[in-house]
């Protein structure tokens, strides 16, 4: 399943609020949350998802009224090695 990254600006989010938001993400039908990174001081959140297609992720985020600064499909990645297609 394709992977996507979303970046969000959040106002007045507490650690408990972030935990609740992550749990809400985990309830998304047909969409999987892989990883969430949060900076409460700056009010920023980066989320890695797996979704069948971009439209289904966008529709779900819109239905949940979850504003995003951007959404990116991950096509290639490099860890310790060479740039390779994302799986």
PyMOL Python script that loads the backbone (N, CA, C, O; Angstrom):
from pymol import cmd

cmd.read_pdbstr("""\
ATOM      1  N   UNK A   1       0.860  -1.167   0.000  1.00  0.00           N
ATOM      2  CA  UNK A   1       0.000   0.000   0.000  1.00  0.00           C
ATOM      3  C   UNK A   1       0.911   1.237   0.000  1.00  0.00           C
ATOM      4  O   UNK A   1       1.914   1.259   0.714  1.00  0.00           O
ATOM      5  N   UNK A   2       0.579   2.254  -0.782  1.00  0.00           N
ATOM      6  CA  UNK A   2       1.401   3.472  -0.839  1.00  0.00           C
ATOM      7  C   UNK A   2       1.480   4.177   0.518  1.00  0.00           C
ATOM      8  O   UNK A   2       0.562   4.105   1.335  1.00  0.00           O
ATOM      9  N   UNK A   3       2.606   4.858   0.727  1.00  0.00           N
ATOM     10  CA  UNK A   3       2.811   5.623   1.954  1.00  0.00           C
ATOM     11  C   UNK A   3       2.730   7.111   1.649  1.00  0.00           C
ATOM     12  O   UNK A   3       3.066   7.563   0.554  1.00  0.00           O
ATOM     13  N   UNK A   4       2.276   7.858   2.647  1.00  0.00           N
ATOM     14  CA  UNK A   4       2.120   9.305   2.529  1.00  0.00           C
ATOM     15  C   UNK A   4       2.619   9.963   3.801  1.00  0.00           C
ATOM     16  O   UNK A   4       2.598   9.361   4.874  1.00  0.00           O
ATOM     17  N   UNK A   5       3.066  11.196   3.674  1.00  0.00           N
ATOM     18  CA  UNK A   5       3.420  12.021   4.822  1.00  0.00           C
ATOM     19  C   UNK A   5       2.500  13.230   4.825  1.00  0.00           C
ATOM     20  O   UNK A   5       2.235  13.825   3.781  1.00  0.00           O
ATOM     21  N   UNK A   6       2.016  13.585   6.006  1.00  0.00           N
ATOM     22  CA  UNK A   6       1.269  14.837   6.146  1.00  0.00           C
ATOM     23  C   UNK A   6       1.942  15.668   7.222  1.00  0.00           C
ATOM     24  O   UNK A   6       2.519  15.137   8.170  1.00  0.00           O
ATOM     25  N   UNK A   7       1.860  16.974   7.060  1.00  0.00           N
ATOM     26  CA  UNK A   7       2.421  17.909   8.023  1.00  0.00           C
ATOM     27  C   UNK A   7       1.293  18.807   8.496  1.00  0.00           C
ATOM     28  O   UNK A   7       0.540  19.345   7.684  1.00  0.00           O
ATOM     29  N   UNK A   8       1.176  18.971   9.792  1.00  0.00           N
ATOM     30  CA  UNK A   8       0.067  19.707  10.387  1.00  0.00           C
ATOM     31  C   UNK A   8       0.589  20.759  11.357  1.00  0.00           C
ATOM     32  O   UNK A   8       1.563  20.527  12.074  1.00  0.00           O
ATOM     33  N   UNK A   9      -0.066  21.917  11.374  1.00  0.00           N
ATOM     34  CA  UNK A   9       0.171  22.938  12.385  1.00  0.00           C
ATOM     35  C   UNK A   9      -0.999  22.876  13.351  1.00  0.00           C
ATOM     36  O   UNK A   9      -2.157  22.966  12.943  1.00  0.00           O
ATOM     37  N   UNK A  10      -0.696  22.722  14.627  1.00  0.00           N
ATOM     38  CA  UNK A  10      -1.729  22.547  15.645  1.00  0.00           C
ATOM     39  C   UNK A  10      -1.612  23.650  16.687  1.00  0.00           C
ATOM     40  O   UNK A  10      -0.510  24.046  17.066  1.00  0.00           O
ATOM     41  N   UNK A  11      -2.731  24.130  17.133  1.00  0.00           N
ATOM     42  CA  UNK A  11      -2.738  25.186  18.153  1.00  0.00           C
ATOM     43  C   UNK A  11      -3.123  24.603  19.504  1.00  0.00           C
ATOM     44  O   UNK A  11      -4.054  23.803  19.598  1.00  0.00           O
ATOM     45  N   UNK A  12      -2.421  24.995  20.529  1.00  0.00           N
ATOM     46  CA  UNK A  12      -2.775  24.655  21.918  1.00  0.00           C
ATOM     47  C   UNK A  12      -2.982  23.163  22.136  1.00  0.00           C
ATOM     48  O   UNK A  12      -3.969  22.761  22.753  1.00  0.00           O
ATOM     49  N   UNK A  13      -2.082  22.350  21.647  1.00  0.00           N
ATOM     50  CA  UNK A  13      -2.218  20.910  21.815  1.00  0.00           C
ATOM     51  C   UNK A  13      -1.391  20.458  23.016  1.00  0.00           C
ATOM     52  O   UNK A  13      -0.220  20.813  23.151  1.00  0.00           O
ATOM     53  N   UNK A  14      -2.015  19.679  23.875  1.00  0.00           N
ATOM     54  CA  UNK A  14      -1.316  19.103  25.025  1.00  0.00           C
ATOM     55  C   UNK A  14      -0.852  17.693  24.661  1.00  0.00           C
ATOM     56  O   UNK A  14      -1.227  17.155  23.619  1.00  0.00           O
ATOM     57  N   UNK A  15      -0.039  17.107  25.525  1.00  0.00           N
ATOM     58  CA  UNK A  15       0.409  15.738  25.310  1.00  0.00           C
ATOM     59  C   UNK A  15      -0.787  14.789  25.285  1.00  0.00           C
ATOM     60  O   UNK A  15      -0.836  13.871  24.467  1.00  0.00           O
ATOM     61  N   UNK A  16      -1.741  15.007  26.171  1.00  0.00           N
ATOM     62  CA  UNK A  16      -2.942  14.173  26.218  1.00  0.00           C
ATOM     63  C   UNK A  16      -3.775  14.368  24.949  1.00  0.00           C
ATOM     64  O   UNK A  16      -4.325  13.411  24.405  1.00  0.00           O
ATOM     65  N   UNK A  17      -3.861  15.607  24.490  1.00  0.00           N
ATOM     66  CA  UNK A  17      -4.592  15.885  23.256  1.00  0.00           C
ATOM     67  C   UNK A  17      -3.939  15.226  22.055  1.00  0.00           C
ATOM     68  O   UNK A  17      -4.628  14.715  21.172  1.00  0.00           O
ATOM     69  N   UNK A  18      -2.608  15.235  22.016  1.00  0.00           N
ATOM     70  CA  UNK A  18      -1.884  14.573  20.931  1.00  0.00           C
ATOM     71  C   UNK A  18      -2.132  13.070  20.964  1.00  0.00           C
ATOM     72  O   UNK A  18      -2.313  12.448  19.917  1.00  0.00           O
ATOM     73  N   UNK A  19      -2.142  12.483  22.157  1.00  0.00           N
ATOM     74  CA  UNK A  19      -2.409  11.050  22.294  1.00  0.00           C
ATOM     75  C   UNK A  19      -3.815  10.713  21.810  1.00  0.00           C
ATOM     76  O   UNK A  19      -4.014   9.691  21.154  1.00  0.00           O
ATOM     77  N   UNK A  20      -4.782  11.555  22.124  1.00  0.00           N
ATOM     78  CA  UNK A  20      -6.155  11.338  21.664  1.00  0.00           C
ATOM     79  C   UNK A  20      -6.250  11.462  20.145  1.00  0.00           C
ATOM     80  O   UNK A  20      -6.976  10.707  19.498  1.00  0.00           O
ATOM     81  N   UNK A  21      -5.517  12.413  19.585  1.00  0.00           N
ATOM     82  CA  UNK A  21      -5.508  12.604  18.138  1.00  0.00           C
ATOM     83  C   UNK A  21      -4.918  11.375  17.444  1.00  0.00           C
ATOM     84  O   UNK A  21      -5.449  10.926  16.428  1.00  0.00           O
ATOM     85  N   UNK A  22      -3.844  10.839  17.974  1.00  0.00           N
ATOM     86  CA  UNK A  22      -3.238   9.629  17.405  1.00  0.00           C
ATOM     87  C   UNK A  22      -4.221   8.468  17.466  1.00  0.00           C
ATOM     88  O   UNK A  22      -4.335   7.702  16.509  1.00  0.00           O
ATOM     89  N   UNK A  23      -4.923   8.333  18.568  1.00  0.00           N
ATOM     90  CA  UNK A  23      -5.917   7.269  18.683  1.00  0.00           C
ATOM     91  C   UNK A  23      -7.036   7.459  17.659  1.00  0.00           C
ATOM     92  O   UNK A  23      -7.522   6.484  17.086  1.00  0.00           O
ATOM     93  N   UNK A  24      -7.441   8.686  17.429  1.00  0.00           N
ATOM     94  CA  UNK A  24      -8.450   8.990  16.402  1.00  0.00           C
ATOM     95  C   UNK A  24      -7.931   8.596  15.021  1.00  0.00           C
ATOM     96  O   UNK A  24      -8.684   8.053  14.211  1.00  0.00           O
ATOM     97  N   UNK A  25      -6.655   8.862  14.745  1.00  0.00           N
ATOM     98  CA  UNK A  25      -6.054   8.469  13.470  1.00  0.00           C
ATOM     99  C   UNK A  25      -6.109   6.956  13.291  1.00  0.00           C
ATOM    100  O   UNK A  25      -6.349   6.460  12.190  1.00  0.00           O
ATOM    101  N   UNK A  26      -5.886   6.230  14.378  1.00  0.00           N
ATOM    102  CA  UNK A  26      -5.868   4.764  14.305  1.00  0.00           C
ATOM    103  C   UNK A  26      -7.245   4.178  13.999  1.00  0.00           C
ATOM    104  O   UNK A  26      -7.348   3.008  13.629  1.00  0.00           O
ATOM    105  N   UNK A  27      -8.283   4.960  14.147  1.00  0.00           N
ATOM    106  CA  UNK A  27      -9.643   4.501  13.857  1.00  0.00           C
ATOM    107  C   UNK A  27     -10.033   4.692  12.401  1.00  0.00           C
ATOM    108  O   UNK A  27     -11.130   4.295  12.008  1.00  0.00           O
ATOM    109  N   UNK A  28      -9.169   5.288  11.591  1.00  0.00           N
ATOM    110  CA  UNK A  28      -9.483   5.562  10.182  1.00  0.00           C
ATOM    111  C   UNK A  28      -9.684   4.251   9.427  1.00  0.00           C
ATOM    112  O   UNK A  28      -8.788   3.407   9.409  1.00  0.00           O
ATOM    113  N   UNK A  29     -10.841   4.072   8.808  1.00  0.00           N
ATOM    114  CA  UNK A  29     -11.093   2.818   8.089  1.00  0.00           C
ATOM    115  C   UNK A  29     -10.277   2.737   6.799  1.00  0.00           C
ATOM    116  O   UNK A  29     -10.291   3.661   5.986  1.00  0.00           O
ATOM    117  N   UNK A  30      -9.568   1.626   6.623  1.00  0.00           N
ATOM    118  CA  UNK A  30      -8.817   1.399   5.394  1.00  0.00           C
ATOM    119  C   UNK A  30      -7.522   2.182   5.289  1.00  0.00           C
ATOM    120  O   UNK A  30      -6.840   2.121   4.266  1.00  0.00           O
ATOM    121  N   UNK A  31      -7.175   2.920   6.343  1.00  0.00           N
ATOM    122  CA  UNK A  31      -5.966   3.738   6.354  1.00  0.00           C
ATOM    123  C   UNK A  31      -5.177   3.359   7.602  1.00  0.00           C
ATOM    124  O   UNK A  31      -5.754   3.176   8.674  1.00  0.00           O
ATOM    125  N   UNK A  32      -3.859   3.242   7.464  1.00  0.00           N
ATOM    126  CA  UNK A  32      -3.017   2.842   8.599  1.00  0.00           C
ATOM    127  C   UNK A  32      -2.055   3.960   8.953  1.00  0.00           C
ATOM    128  O   UNK A  32      -1.415   4.541   8.076  1.00  0.00           O
ATOM    129  N   UNK A  33      -1.956   4.259  10.230  1.00  0.00           N
ATOM    130  CA  UNK A  33      -0.969   5.216  10.727  1.00  0.00           C
ATOM    131  C   UNK A  33       0.298   4.434  11.019  1.00  0.00           C
ATOM    132  O   UNK A  33       0.278   3.478  11.793  1.00  0.00           O
ATOM    133  N   UNK A  34       1.403   4.839  10.399  1.00  0.00           N
ATOM    134  CA  UNK A  34       2.682   4.151  10.610  1.00  0.00           C
ATOM    135  C   UNK A  34       3.487   4.808  11.718  1.00  0.00           C
ATOM    136  O   UNK A  34       4.051   4.129  12.577  1.00  0.00           O
ATOM    137  N   UNK A  35       3.536   6.138  11.693  1.00  0.00           N
ATOM    138  CA  UNK A  35       4.351   6.857  12.671  1.00  0.00           C
ATOM    139  C   UNK A  35       3.849   8.285  12.806  1.00  0.00           C
ATOM    140  O   UNK A  35       3.406   8.897  11.834  1.00  0.00           O
ATOM    141  N   UNK A  36       3.923   8.806  14.027  1.00  0.00           N
ATOM    142  CA  UNK A  36       3.520  10.188  14.305  1.00  0.00           C
ATOM    143  C   UNK A  36       4.646  10.840  15.097  1.00  0.00           C
ATOM    144  O   UNK A  36       5.132  10.277  16.078  1.00  0.00           O
ATOM    145  N   UNK A  37       5.054  12.020  14.669  1.00  0.00           N
ATOM    146  CA  UNK A  37       6.063  12.790  15.384  1.00  0.00           C
ATOM    147  C   UNK A  37       5.465  14.153  15.704  1.00  0.00           C
ATOM    148  O   UNK A  37       4.918  14.824  14.830  1.00  0.00           O
ATOM    149  N   UNK A  38       5.575  14.556  16.976  1.00  0.00           N
ATOM    150  CA  UNK A  38       4.913  15.770  17.450  1.00  0.00           C
ATOM    151  C   UNK A  38       5.917  16.675  18.163  1.00  0.00           C
ATOM    152  O   UNK A  38       6.760  16.205  18.927  1.00  0.00           O
ATOM    153  N   UNK A  39       5.814  17.976  17.902  1.00  0.00           N
ATOM    154  CA  UNK A  39       6.554  18.993  18.653  1.00  0.00           C
ATOM    155  C   UNK A  39       5.503  19.913  19.254  1.00  0.00           C
ATOM    156  O   UNK A  39       4.935  20.753  18.557  1.00  0.00           O
ATOM    157  N   UNK A  40       5.244  19.755  20.548  1.00  0.00           N
ATOM    158  CA  UNK A  40       4.205  20.552  21.208  1.00  0.00           C
ATOM    159  C   UNK A  40       4.608  22.012  21.341  1.00  0.00           C
ATOM    160  O   UNK A  40       3.757  22.898  21.265  1.00  0.00           O
ATOM    161  N   UNK A  41       5.879  22.270  21.535  1.00  0.00           N
ATOM    162  CA  UNK A  41       6.334  23.648  21.704  1.00  0.00           C
ATOM    163  C   UNK A  41       6.057  24.488  20.453  1.00  0.00           C
ATOM    164  O   UNK A  41       5.627  25.637  20.551  1.00  0.00           O
ATOM    165  N   UNK A  42       6.307  23.904  19.281  1.00  0.00           N
ATOM    166  CA  UNK A  42       6.068  24.624  18.024  1.00  0.00           C
ATOM    167  C   UNK A  42       4.680  24.353  17.445  1.00  0.00           C
ATOM    168  O   UNK A  42       4.268  25.010  16.488  1.00  0.00           O
ATOM    169  N   UNK A  43       3.954  23.385  18.021  1.00  0.00           N
ATOM    170  CA  UNK A  43       2.629  23.051  17.520  1.00  0.00           C
ATOM    171  C   UNK A  43       2.656  22.418  16.138  1.00  0.00           C
ATOM    172  O   UNK A  43       1.849  22.765  15.275  1.00  0.00           O
ATOM    173  N   UNK A  44       3.587  21.487  15.926  1.00  0.00           N
ATOM    174  CA  UNK A  44       3.748  20.831  14.621  1.00  0.00           C
ATOM    175  C   UNK A  44       3.650  19.319  14.783  1.00  0.00           C
ATOM    176  O   UNK A  44       4.020  18.757  15.814  1.00  0.00           O
ATOM    177  N   UNK A  45       3.140  18.679  13.735  1.00  0.00           N
ATOM    178  CA  UNK A  45       2.999  17.232  13.752  1.00  0.00           C
ATOM    179  C   UNK A  45       3.254  16.681  12.353  1.00  0.00           C
ATOM    180  O   UNK A  45       2.728  17.199  11.367  1.00  0.00           O
ATOM    181  N   UNK A  46       4.063  15.630  12.275  1.00  0.00           N
ATOM    182  CA  UNK A  46       4.355  14.931  11.029  1.00  0.00           C
ATOM    183  C   UNK A  46       3.812  13.514  11.163  1.00  0.00           C
ATOM    184  O   UNK A  46       4.110  12.823  12.137  1.00  0.00           O
ATOM    185  N   UNK A  47       3.018  13.082  10.191  1.00  0.00           N
ATOM    186  CA  UNK A  47       2.377  11.767  10.265  1.00  0.00           C
ATOM    187  C   UNK A  47       2.702  10.972   9.012  1.00  0.00           C
ATOM    188  O   UNK A  47       2.598  11.479   7.895  1.00  0.00           O
ATOM    189  N   UNK A  48       3.096   9.719   9.209  1.00  0.00           N
ATOM    190  CA  UNK A  48       3.304   8.792   8.095  1.00  0.00           C
ATOM    191  C   UNK A  48       2.122   7.833   8.048  1.00  0.00           C
ATOM    192  O   UNK A  48       1.764   7.225   9.057  1.00  0.00           O
ATOM    193  N   UNK A  49       1.524   7.703   6.874  1.00  0.00           N
ATOM    194  CA  UNK A  49       0.323   6.891   6.671  1.00  0.00           C
ATOM    195  C   UNK A  49       0.552   5.842   5.589  1.00  0.00           C
ATOM    196  O   UNK A  49       1.470   5.963   4.778  1.00  0.00           O
ATOM    197  N   UNK A  50      -0.286   4.819   5.586  1.00  0.00           N
ATOM    198  CA  UNK A  50      -0.460   3.930   4.444  1.00  0.00           C
ATOM    199  C   UNK A  50      -1.928   4.029   4.059  1.00  0.00           C
ATOM    200  O   UNK A  50      -2.820   3.893   4.895  1.00  0.00           O
ATOM    201  N   UNK A  51      -2.156   4.271   2.770  1.00  0.00           N
ATOM    202  CA  UNK A  51      -3.533   4.399   2.272  1.00  0.00           C
ATOM    203  C   UNK A  51      -3.584   3.843   0.852  1.00  0.00           C
ATOM    204  O   UNK A  51      -2.586   3.890   0.133  1.00  0.00           O
ATOM    205  N   UNK A  52      -4.732   3.319   0.445  1.00  0.00           N
ATOM    206  CA  UNK A  52      -4.841   2.736  -0.896  1.00  0.00           C
ATOM    207  C   UNK A  52      -4.551   3.760  -2.000  1.00  0.00           C
ATOM    208  O   UNK A  52      -3.935   3.439  -3.016  1.00  0.00           O
ATOM    209  N   UNK A  53      -5.002   4.980  -1.783  1.00  0.00           N
ATOM    210  CA  UNK A  53      -4.718   6.065  -2.732  1.00  0.00           C
ATOM    211  C   UNK A  53      -4.826   7.400  -2.002  1.00  0.00           C
ATOM    212  O   UNK A  53      -5.414   7.493  -0.925  1.00  0.00           O
ATOM    213  N   UNK A  54      -4.253   8.416  -2.607  1.00  0.00           N
ATOM    214  CA  UNK A  54      -4.209   9.752  -2.017  1.00  0.00           C
ATOM    215  C   UNK A  54      -5.620  10.270  -1.720  1.00  0.00           C
ATOM    216  O   UNK A  54      -5.864  10.853  -0.664  1.00  0.00           O
ATOM    217  N   UNK A  55      -6.544  10.052  -2.662  1.00  0.00           N
ATOM    218  CA  UNK A  55      -7.908  10.567  -2.496  1.00  0.00           C
ATOM    219  C   UNK A  55      -8.583  10.044  -1.236  1.00  0.00           C
ATOM    220  O   UNK A  55      -9.282  10.791  -0.552  1.00  0.00           O
ATOM    221  N   UNK A  56      -8.379   8.765  -0.925  1.00  0.00           N
ATOM    222  CA  UNK A  56      -9.037   8.213   0.276  1.00  0.00           C
ATOM    223  C   UNK A  56      -8.475   8.859   1.543  1.00  0.00           C
ATOM    224  O   UNK A  56      -9.226   9.125   2.481  1.00  0.00           O
ATOM    225  N   UNK A  57      -7.171   9.114   1.584  1.00  0.00           N
ATOM    226  CA  UNK A  57      -6.578   9.779   2.740  1.00  0.00           C
ATOM    227  C   UNK A  57      -7.062  11.219   2.828  1.00  0.00           C
ATOM    228  O   UNK A  57      -7.411  11.689   3.911  1.00  0.00           O
ATOM    229  N   UNK A  58      -7.088  11.925   1.702  1.00  0.00           N
ATOM    230  CA  UNK A  58      -7.575  13.312   1.705  1.00  0.00           C
ATOM    231  C   UNK A  58      -9.030  13.394   2.138  1.00  0.00           C
ATOM    232  O   UNK A  58      -9.395  14.270   2.921  1.00  0.00           O
ATOM    233  N   UNK A  59      -9.865  12.489   1.637  1.00  0.00           N
ATOM    234  CA  UNK A  59     -11.293  12.488   2.007  1.00  0.00           C
ATOM    235  C   UNK A  59     -11.456  12.261   3.507  1.00  0.00           C
ATOM    236  O   UNK A  59     -12.258  12.933   4.157  1.00  0.00           O
ATOM    237  N   UNK A  60     -10.695  11.313   4.055  1.00  0.00           N
ATOM    238  CA  UNK A  60     -10.822  11.032   5.482  1.00  0.00           C
ATOM    239  C   UNK A  60     -10.357  12.232   6.306  1.00  0.00           C
ATOM    240  O   UNK A  60     -11.037  12.628   7.253  1.00  0.00           O
ATOM    241  N   UNK A  61      -9.214  12.813   5.962  1.00  0.00           N
ATOM    242  CA  UNK A  61      -8.727  13.985   6.691  1.00  0.00           C
ATOM    243  C   UNK A  61      -9.736  15.130   6.619  1.00  0.00           C
ATOM    244  O   UNK A  61      -9.985  15.805   7.618  1.00  0.00           O
ATOM    245  N   UNK A  62     -10.312  15.347   5.444  1.00  0.00           N
ATOM    246  CA  UNK A  62     -11.316  16.410   5.283  1.00  0.00           C
ATOM    247  C   UNK A  62     -12.560  16.118   6.116  1.00  0.00           C
ATOM    248  O   UNK A  62     -13.099  17.019   6.760  1.00  0.00           O
ATOM    249  N   UNK A  63     -13.019  14.865   6.109  1.00  0.00           N
ATOM    250  CA  UNK A  63     -14.208  14.488   6.888  1.00  0.00           C
ATOM    251  C   UNK A  63     -13.966  14.684   8.382  1.00  0.00           C
ATOM    252  O   UNK A  63     -14.887  15.031   9.122  1.00  0.00           O
ATOM    253  N   UNK A  64     -12.725  14.463   8.827  1.00  0.00           N
ATOM    254  CA  UNK A  64     -12.364  14.648  10.231  1.00  0.00           C
ATOM    255  C   UNK A  64     -12.010  16.100  10.555  1.00  0.00           C
ATOM    256  O   UNK A  64     -11.664  16.427  11.690  1.00  0.00           O
ATOM    257  N   UNK A  65     -12.102  16.970   9.537  1.00  0.00           N
ATOM    258  CA  UNK A  65     -11.752  18.395   9.687  1.00  0.00           C
ATOM    259  C   UNK A  65     -10.323  18.550  10.217  1.00  0.00           C
ATOM    260  O   UNK A  65     -10.036  19.406  11.055  1.00  0.00           O
ATOM    261  N   UNK A  66      -9.431  17.684   9.692  1.00  0.00           N
ATOM    262  CA  UNK A  66      -8.022  17.697  10.084  1.00  0.00           C
ATOM    263  C   UNK A  66      -7.231  18.471   9.032  1.00  0.00           C
ATOM    264  O   UNK A  66      -6.863  17.933   7.988  1.00  0.00           O
ATOM    265  N   UNK A  67      -6.979  19.743   9.331  1.00  0.00           N
ATOM    266  CA  UNK A  67      -6.237  20.598   8.405  1.00  0.00           C
ATOM    267  C   UNK A  67      -4.812  20.072   8.247  1.00  0.00           C
ATOM    268  O   UNK A  67      -4.216  19.581   9.206  1.00  0.00           O
ATOM    269  N   UNK A  68      -4.277  20.175   7.047  1.00  0.00           N
ATOM    270  CA  UNK A  68      -2.896  19.792   6.794  1.00  0.00           C
ATOM    271  C   UNK A  68      -2.210  20.898   6.012  1.00  0.00           C
ATOM    272  O   UNK A  68      -2.816  21.548   5.160  1.00  0.00           O
ATOM    273  N   UNK A  69      -0.939  21.098   6.317  1.00  0.00           N
ATOM    274  CA  UNK A  69      -0.154  22.073   5.568  1.00  0.00           C
ATOM    275  C   UNK A  69       0.262  21.490   4.219  1.00  0.00           C
ATOM    276  O   UNK A  69       0.299  22.189   3.206  1.00  0.00           O
ATOM    277  N   UNK A  70       0.572  20.198   4.230  1.00  0.00           N
ATOM    278  CA  UNK A  70       0.871  19.515   2.974  1.00  0.00           C
ATOM    279  C   UNK A  70       0.720  18.015   3.130  1.00  0.00           C
ATOM    280  O   UNK A  70       0.720  17.471   4.234  1.00  0.00           O
ATOM    281  N   UNK A  71       0.591  17.365   1.974  1.00  0.00           N
ATOM    282  CA  UNK A  71       0.474  15.917   1.893  1.00  0.00           C
ATOM    283  C   UNK A  71       1.396  15.466   0.770  1.00  0.00           C
ATOM    284  O   UNK A  71       1.340  16.009  -0.334  1.00  0.00           O
ATOM    285  N   UNK A  72       2.244  14.475   1.042  1.00  0.00           N
ATOM    286  CA  UNK A  72       3.250  14.021   0.087  1.00  0.00           C
ATOM    287  C   UNK A  72       3.213  12.507  -0.027  1.00  0.00           C
ATOM    288  O   UNK A  72       3.244  11.804   0.983  1.00  0.00           O
ATOM    289  N   UNK A  73       3.146  12.001  -1.258  1.00  0.00           N
ATOM    290  CA  UNK A  73       3.281  10.556  -1.459  1.00  0.00           C
ATOM    291  C   UNK A  73       4.767  10.230  -1.469  1.00  0.00           C
ATOM    292  O   UNK A  73       5.556  10.898  -2.137  1.00  0.00           O
ATOM    293  N   UNK A  74       5.137   9.198  -0.722  1.00  0.00           N
ATOM    294  CA  UNK A  74       6.537   8.770  -0.663  1.00  0.00           C
ATOM    295  C   UNK A  74       6.776   7.815  -1.829  1.00  0.00           C
ATOM    296  O   UNK A  74       6.207   6.725  -1.872  1.00  0.00           O
ATOM    297  N   UNK A  75       7.621   8.230  -2.774  1.00  0.00           N
ATOM    298  CA  UNK A  75       7.935   7.381  -3.931  1.00  0.00           C
ATOM    299  C   UNK A  75       9.301   6.713  -3.791  1.00  0.00           C
ATOM    300  O   UNK A  75       9.472   5.556  -4.175  1.00  0.00           O
ATOM    301  N   UNK A  76      10.264   7.436  -3.245  1.00  0.00           N
ATOM    302  CA  UNK A  76      11.621   6.912  -3.060  1.00  0.00           C
ATOM    303  C   UNK A  76      12.096   7.270  -1.665  1.00  0.00           C
ATOM    304  O   UNK A  76      11.643   8.242  -1.060  1.00  0.00           O
ATOM    305  N   UNK A  77      13.028   6.454  -1.167  1.00  0.00           N
ATOM    306  CA  UNK A  77      13.597   6.746   0.143  1.00  0.00           C
ATOM    307  C   UNK A  77      15.012   6.192   0.219  1.00  0.00           C
ATOM    308  O   UNK A  77      15.368   5.268  -0.513  1.00  0.00           O
ATOM    309  N   UNK A  78      15.803   6.756   1.098  1.00  0.00           N
ATOM    310  CA  UNK A  78      17.157   6.275   1.354  1.00  0.00           C
ATOM    311  C   UNK A  78      17.371   6.292   2.861  1.00  0.00           C
ATOM    312  O   UNK A  78      17.116   7.298   3.523  1.00  0.00           O
ATOM    313  N   UNK A  79      17.828   5.203   3.381  1.00  0.00           N
ATOM    314  CA  UNK A  79      18.208   5.123   4.794  1.00  0.00           C
ATOM    315  C   UNK A  79      19.718   5.183   4.850  1.00  0.00           C
ATOM    316  O   UNK A  79      20.330   6.211   4.559  1.00  0.00           O
ATOM    317  N   UNK A  80      20.297   4.079   5.223  1.00  0.00           N
ATOM    318  CA  UNK A  80      21.765   3.973   5.265  1.00  0.00           C
ATOM    319  C   UNK A  80      22.329   3.745   3.859  1.00  0.00           C
ATOM    320  O   UNK A  80      23.511   3.998   3.625  1.00  0.00           O
ATOM    321  N   UNK A  81      21.504   3.272   2.924  1.00  0.00           N
ATOM    322  CA  UNK A  81      22.001   2.905   1.604  1.00  0.00           C
ATOM    323  C   UNK A  81      21.592   3.882   0.516  1.00  0.00           C
ATOM    324  O   UNK A  81      21.436   5.079   0.757  1.00  0.00           O
ATOM    325  N   UNK A  82      21.424   3.352  -0.675  1.00  0.00           N
ATOM    326  CA  UNK A  82      21.099   4.132  -1.856  1.00  0.00           C
ATOM    327  C   UNK A  82      19.608   4.492  -1.909  1.00  0.00           C
ATOM    328  O   UNK A  82      18.783   3.882  -1.229  1.00  0.00           O
ATOM    329  N   UNK A  83      19.290   5.485  -2.724  1.00  0.00           N
ATOM    330  CA  UNK A  83      17.897   5.864  -2.948  1.00  0.00           C
ATOM    331  C   UNK A  83      17.208   4.725  -3.695  1.00  0.00           C
ATOM    332  O   UNK A  83      17.670   4.290  -4.750  1.00  0.00           O
ATOM    333  N   UNK A  84      16.107   4.253  -3.138  1.00  0.00           N
ATOM    334  CA  UNK A  84      15.374   3.133  -3.720  1.00  0.00           C
ATOM    335  C   UNK A  84      13.889   3.419  -3.686  1.00  0.00           C
ATOM    336  O   UNK A  84      13.432   4.244  -2.895  1.00  0.00           O
ATOM    337  N   UNK A  85      13.109   2.727  -4.558  1.00  0.00           N
ATOM    338  CA  UNK A  85      11.663   2.905  -4.508  1.00  0.00           C
ATOM    339  C   UNK A  85      11.116   2.555  -3.137  1.00  0.00           C
ATOM    340  O   UNK A  85      11.542   1.574  -2.527  1.00  0.00           O
ATOM    341  N   UNK A  86      10.182   3.344  -2.653  1.00  0.00           N
ATOM    342  CA  UNK A  86       9.531   3.075  -1.373  1.00  0.00           C
ATOM    343  C   UNK A  86       8.630   1.865  -1.525  1.00  0.00           C
ATOM    344  O   UNK A  86       8.025   1.648  -2.575  1.00  0.00           O
ATOM    345  N   UNK A  87       8.552   1.079  -0.459  1.00  0.00           N
ATOM    346  CA  UNK A  87       7.690  -0.098  -0.516  1.00  0.00           C
ATOM    347  C   UNK A  87       6.471   0.104   0.331  1.00  0.00           C
ATOM    348  O   UNK A  87       5.622  -0.783   0.411  1.00  0.00           O
TER     349      UNK A  87
END
""", "prot")
cmd.dss("prot")
cmd.show_as("cartoon", "prot")
cmd.util.cbc("prot")
cmd.orient("prot")
